[in-house]
Amino acid sequence: MGVAENVYYIKNRIKEVCERCGRNHDEIILVGVSKTHPVEKLIEAKSAGIDIFGESKAQEFLTKYEKIEGAKWHFIGHLQKNKVKYIIDKVDLIHSLDDLELAGEINKRAQKISRVMDVLIQINIGKEQTKYGIYEEDLFEFAERLTQFNNIKIKGLMCIPPDEGDDKTRQYFKRMKMLFDEIKKLNYRNFDIKYLSMGMTHDFEIAIEEGANIIRVGTGIFGERDYTKEEKK
């Protein structure tokens, strides 16, 4: 199938899973994970109804940013402090805040352009050494320390669980939803918790069943990624 057919298929699956679990499919934000894919595919996806694209490398994102008219952009990968200045005025949401120094840099750069930057806290829910994110037991201390930043708005949580099978994945997603519900209770001035970003091509249906309202789908829309290109970035 082509990109347009893939978009149609994914959106139908979202509707079907929402019907099964009694949710409104309009609540689900679909991010097209476009990293390593050419601009031509993004244009096809935009025409087919994808309004938000997710990139994880600042350099690659900057080559695409002005070429997709009317798109919104989420930064979904690990963000290095020295790259913040290049994206701070261009992305709508950063999914991957997991470090106070990074928070300080985002805050500083956002302040310079009189912006409040929306961010998600990334949780390393499986405690994998190869992945970024804070551990769940550190979330509330981390959250409290984020209150010092006036130009950051914490909008929710994000995770990438280990690939250990559907049953285990569901348990990780359940724990994320519990954390999400707990952090929503915090009455911090720069917290406005709305988004739980979890679920990708292979597990987004489980994620929706367990409470996700942002899903990040790449392969399911654009096909297999060009790993050679990714390694060069």
Secondary structure as a PSIPRED ss2 file (coil, helix, strand):
# PSIPRED VFORMAT (PSIPRED V4.0)

   1 M C   1.000  0.000  0.000
   2 G C   1.000  0.000  0.000
   3 V H   0.000  1.000  0.000
   4 A H   0.000  1.000  0.000
   5 E H   0.000  1.000  0.000
   6 N H   0.000  1.000  0.000
   7 V H   0.000  1.000  0.000
   8 Y H   0.000  1.000  0.000
   9 Y H   0.000  1.000  0.000
  10 I H   0.000  1.000  0.000
  11 K H   0.000  1.000  0.000
  12 N H   0.000  1.000  0.000
  13 R H   0.000  1.000  0.000
  14 I H   0.000  1.000  0.000
  15 K H   0.000  1.000  0.000
  16 E H   0.000  1.000  0.000
  17 V H   0.000  1.000  0.000
  18 C H   0.000  1.000  0.000
  19 E H   0.000  1.000  0.000
  20 R H   0.000  1.000  0.000
  21 C H   0.000  1.000  0.000
  22 G C   1.000  0.000  0.000
  23 R C   1.000  0.000  0.000
  24 N C   1.000  0.000  0.000
  25 H H   0.000  1.000  0.000
  26 D H   0.000  1.000  0.000
  27 E H   0.000  1.000  0.000
  28 I C   1.000  0.000  0.000
  29 I E   0.000  0.000  1.000
  30 L E   0.000  0.000  1.000
  31 V E   0.000  0.000  1.000
  32 G E   0.000  0.000  1.000
  33 V E   0.000  0.000  1.000
  34 S C   1.000  0.000  0.000
  35 K C   1.000  0.000  0.000
  36 T C   1.000  0.000  0.000
  37 H C   1.000  0.000  0.000
  38 P C   1.000  0.000  0.000
  39 V H   0.000  1.000  0.000
  40 E H   0.000  1.000  0.000
  41 K H   0.000  1.000  0.000
  42 L H   0.000  1.000  0.000
  43 I H   0.000  1.000  0.000
  44 E H   0.000  1.000  0.000
  45 A H   0.000  1.000  0.000
  46 K H   0.000  1.000  0.000
  47 S H   0.000  1.000  0.000
  48 A C   1.000  0.000  0.000
  49 G C   1.000  0.000  0.000
  50 I C   1.000  0.000  0.000
  51 D C   1.000  0.000  0.000
  52 I E   0.000  0.000  1.000
  53 F E   0.000  0.000  1.000
  54 G E   0.000  0.000  1.000
  55 E E   0.000  0.000  1.000
  56 S C   1.000  0.000  0.000
  57 K C   1.000  0.000  0.000
  58 A H   0.000  1.000  0.000
  59 Q H   0.000  1.000  0.000
  60 E H   0.000  1.000  0.000
  61 F H   0.000  1.000  0.000
  62 L H   0.000  1.000  0.000
  63 T H   0.000  1.000  0.000
  64 K H   0.000  1.000  0.000
  65 Y H   0.000  1.000  0.000
  66 E H   0.000  1.000  0.000
  67 K H   0.000  1.000  0.000
  68 I C   1.000  0.000  0.000
  69 E C   1.000  0.000  0.000
  70 G C   1.000  0.000  0.000
  71 A C   1.000  0.000  0.000
  72 K E   0.000  0.000  1.000
  73 W E   0.000  0.000  1.000
  74 H E   0.000  0.000  1.000
  75 F E   0.000  0.000  1.000
  76 I C   1.000  0.000  0.000
  77 G C   1.000  0.000  0.000
  78 H C   1.000  0.000  0.000
  79 L C   1.000  0.000  0.000
  80 Q C   1.000  0.000  0.000
  81 K H   0.000  1.000  0.000
  82 N H   0.000  1.000  0.000
  83 K H   0.000  1.000  0.000
  84 V H   0.000  1.000  0.000
  85 K H   0.000  1.000  0.000
  86 Y H   0.000  1.000  0.000
  87 I H   0.000  1.000  0.000
  88 I C   1.000  0.000  0.000
  89 D C   1.000  0.000  0.000
  90 K C   1.000  0.000  0.000
  91 V C   1.000  0.000  0.000
  92 D C   1.000  0.000  0.000
  93 L E   0.000  0.000  1.000
  94 I E   0.000  0.000  1.000
  95 H E   0.000  0.000  1.000
  96 S E   0.000  0.000  1.000
  97 L E   0.000  0.000  1.000
  98 D C   1.000  0.000  0.000
  99 D C   1.000  0.000  0.000
 100 L H   0.000  1.000  0.000
 101 E H   0.000  1.000  0.000
 102 L H   0.000  1.000  0.000
 103 A H   0.000  1.000  0.000
 104 G H   0.000  1.000  0.000
 105 E H   0.000  1.000  0.000
 106 I H   0.000  1.000  0.000
 107 N H   0.000  1.000  0.000
 108 K H   0.000  1.000  0.000
 109 R H   0.000  1.000  0.000
 110 A H   0.000  1.000  0.000
 111 Q H   0.000  1.000  0.000
 112 K H   0.000  1.000  0.000
 113 I C   1.000  0.000  0.000
 114 S C   1.000  0.000  0.000
 115 R C   1.000  0.000  0.000
 116 V C   1.000  0.000  0.000
 117 M E   0.000  0.000  1.000
 118 D E   0.000  0.000  1.000
 119 V E   0.000  0.000  1.000
 120 L E   0.000  0.000  1.000
 121 I E   0.000  0.000  1.000
 122 Q E   0.000  0.000  1.000
 123 I E   0.000  0.000  1.000
 124 N C   1.000  0.000  0.000
 125 I C   1.000  0.000  0.000
 126 G C   1.000  0.000  0.000
 127 K C   1.000  0.000  0.000
 128 E C   1.000  0.000  0.000
 129 Q C   1.000  0.000  0.000
 130 T C   1.000  0.000  0.000
 131 K C   1.000  0.000  0.000
 132 Y C   1.000  0.000  0.000
 133 G C   1.000  0.000  0.000
 134 I E   0.000  0.000  1.000
 135 Y C   1.000  0.000  0.000
 136 E H   0.000  1.000  0.000
 137 E H   0.000  1.000  0.000
 138 D H   0.000  1.000  0.000
 139 L H   0.000  1.000  0.000
 140 F H   0.000  1.000  0.000
 141 E H   0.000  1.000  0.000
 142 F H   0.000  1.000  0.000
 143 A H   0.000  1.000  0.000
 144 E H   0.000  1.000  0.000
 145 R H   0.000  1.000  0.000
 146 L H   0.000  1.000  0.000
 147 T H   0.000  1.000  0.000
 148 Q H   0.000  1.000  0.000
 149 F C   1.000  0.000  0.000
 150 N C   1.000  0.000  0.000
 151 N C   1.000  0.000  0.000
 152 I E   0.000  0.000  1.000
 153 K E   0.000  0.000  1.000
 154 I E   0.000  0.000  1.000
 155 K E   0.000  0.000  1.000
 156 G E   0.000  0.000  1.000
 157 L E   0.000  0.000  1.000
 158 M E   0.000  0.000  1.000
 159 C E   0.000  0.000  1.000
 160 I C   1.000  0.000  0.000
 161 P C   1.000  0.000  0.000
 162 P C   1.000  0.000  0.000
 163 D C   1.000  0.000  0.000
 164 E C   1.000  0.000  0.000
 165 G C   1.000  0.000  0.000
 166 D H   0.000  1.000  0.000
 167 D H   0.000  1.000  0.000
 168 K H   0.000  1.000  0.000
 169 T H   0.000  1.000  0.000
 170 R H   0.000  1.000  0.000
 171 Q H   0.000  1.000  0.000
 172 Y H   0.000  1.000  0.000
 173 F H   0.000  1.000  0.000
 174 K H   0.000  1.000  0.000
 175 R H   0.000  1.000  0.000
 176 M H   0.000  1.000  0.000
 177 K H   0.000  1.000  0.000
 178 M H   0.000  1.000  0.000
 179 L H   0.000  1.000  0.000
 180 F H   0.000  1.000  0.000
 181 D H   0.000  1.000  0.000
 182 E H   0.000  1.000  0.000
 183 I H   0.000  1.000  0.000
 184 K C   1.000  0.000  0.000
 185 K C   1.000  0.000  0.000
 186 L C   1.000  0.000  0.000
 187 N C   1.000  0.000  0.000
 188 Y C   1.000  0.000  0.000
 189 R C   1.000  0.000  0.000
 190 N C   1.000  0.000  0.000
 191 F E   0.000  0.000  1.000
 192 D E   0.000  0.000  1.000
 193 I E   0.000  0.000  1.000
 194 K E   0.000  0.000  1.000
 195 Y E   0.000  0.000  1.000
 196 L E   0.000  0.000  1.000
 197 S E   0.000  0.000  1.000
 198 M C   1.000  0.000  0.000
 199 G C   1.000  0.000  0.000
 200 M C   1.000  0.000  0.000
 201 T C   1.000  0.000  0.000
 202 H C   1.000  0.000  0.000
 203 D C   1.000  0.000  0.000
 204 F H   0.000  1.000  0.000
 205 E H   0.000  1.000  0.000
 206 I H   0.000  1.000  0.000
 207 A H   0.000  1.000  0.000
 208 I H   0.000  1.000  0.000
 209 E H   0.000  1.000  0.000
 210 E C   1.000  0.000  0.000
 211 G C   1.000  0.000  0.000
 212 A C   1.000  0.000  0.000
 213 N C   1.000  0.000  0.000
 214 I E   0.000  0.000  1.000
 215 I E   0.000  0.000  1.000
 216 R E   0.000  0.000  1.000
 217 V E   0.000  0.000  1.000
 218 G C   1.000  0.000  0.000
 219 T H   0.000  1.000  0.000
 220 G H   0.000  1.000  0.000
 221 I H   0.000  1.000  0.000
 222 F H   0.000  1.000  0.000
 223 G C   1.000  0.000  0.000
 224 E C   1.000  0.000  0.000
 225 R C   1.000  0.000  0.000
 226 D C   1.000  0.000  0.000
 227 Y H   0.000  1.000  0.000
 228 T H   0.000  1.000  0.000
 229 K H   0.000  1.000  0.000
 230 E H   0.000  1.000  0.000
 231 E H   0.000  1.000  0.000
 232 K H   0.000  1.000  0.000
 233 K C   1.000  0.000  0.000
